[in-house]
């Protein structure tokens, strides 16, 4: 498990760095302008799940976000605001993958700089 660094997209552009998806999942810092970009270089689809540990008003559970990334495809997931996706203990969010072979991920932050 790795804590993925948020990469800020600026006016001069960004060449994002991608990390191999970890078998035990990864963590990230959620935010109103934070997205996850997942690339699946494998021959089978992969499901990426972003865990929602928090609850809505009245204590109702918020469903986890599960996104199917097709074989040889990619998906942008987000935005991922703190109030839905951060753990209360440390403020981090959790990402899990149904498979990690040939899967890479980057956390992108489009906040205004």
C-alpha positions in Angstrom: 0.0 0.0 0.0 1.3 3.4 -1.0 0.2 6.9 -0.1 -0.1 8.5 -3.6 1.0 12.1 -3.8 -1.6 14.6 -5.2 -0.2 16.2 -8.3 -1.4 19.8 -8.9 -2.4 20.7 -12.4 -1.2 24.3 -13.1 -1.4 26.8 -15.9 1.9 25.6 -17.4 0.6 22.0 -17.6 1.4 18.8 -15.9 3.1 15.6 -17.1 1.6 13.3 -14.4 3.7 10.5 -12.8 1.9 7.2 -12.5 2.4 4.6 -9.8 1.8 0.9 -10.1 -1.4 0.0 -8.3 -0.7 -1.8 -5.0 -2.2 -5.2 -4.4 -3.4 -4.2 -0.9 -4.8 -0.9 -2.2 -3.5 2.7 -2.0 -4.3 5.9 -0.1 -4.6 9.5 -1.2 -5.6 12.9 0.1 -9.2 13.7 -0.9 -10.3 17.2 -1.9 -13.0 19.1 -3.8 -10.8 19.2 -6.9 -9.1 15.8 -6.6 -9.4 13.1 -9.3 -7.9 9.7 -9.7 -6.7 8.7 -13.2 -6.4 4.9 -13.6 -4.8 3.2 -16.6 -5.4 -0.5 -17.2 -2.8 -1.9 -19.5 -4.0 -5.5 -19.0 -6.2 -7.8 -21.0 -9.1 -7.9 -18.5 -11.3 -5.3 -16.9 -10.5 -4.1 -13.4 -12.8 -2.6 -10.8 -11.4 0.4 -8.9 -13.2 1.2 -5.6 -12.9 4.4 -3.7 -14.1 3.8 -0.2 -16.5 6.2 1.4 -16.1 5.8 5.2 -18.4 8.7 6.1 -22.1 9.0 6.4 -24.7 11.4 5.1 -27.1 13.4 7.2 -29.0 11.2 9.6 -26.2 8.6 9.6 -27.1 7.1 6.3 -24.2 5.2 4.7 -22.7 6.6 1.5 -22.1 3.9 -1.0 -18.5 3.2 -2.1 -17.7 4.4 -5.7 -16.9 1.4 -7.9 -15.7 2.1 -11.4 -15.0 -0.5 -14.1 -11.9 0.2 -16.1 -12.0 -1.8 -19.3 -9.1 -3.8 -20.6 -6.5 -1.6 -22.3 -8.6 1.4 -21.1 -8.5 4.2 -18.6 -10.9 6.2 -16.4 -10.9 9.5 -14.6 -12.7 9.2 -11.2 -13.8 12.2 -9.2 -14.1 14.8 -7.8 -13.4 13.1 -4.4 -14.3 15.6 -1.7 -13.0 15.2 1.9 -16.4 15.1 3.5 -17.2 11.9 1.7 -13.8 10.1 1.2 -11.5 10.9 4.1 -11.0 8.8 7.1 -11.5 10.7 10.4 -8.3 9.3 11.9 -5.8 10.7 9.4 -7.7 12.5 6.6 -6.7 10.0 3.9 -8.9 8.1 1.5 -8.6 4.5 0.4 -8.5 3.0 -3.1 -8.8 -0.8 -3.8 -8.4 -2.7 -7.0 -9.9 -6.0 -8.2 -6.6 -6.6 -10.0 -3.3 -4.8 -10.2 -1.4 -6.4 -13.1 -0.5 -3.6 -15.6 -2.6 -1.1 -13.7 -1.2 2.4 -13.0 -2.7 5.3 -11.1 -2.2 9.0 -10.5 -3.9 11.4 -8.2 -4.6 14.8 -9.9 -5.5 18.0 -8.1 -7.2 20.7 -10.3 -7.4 23.3 -7.5 -6.7 26.9 -8.4 -3.2 27.9 -7.8 
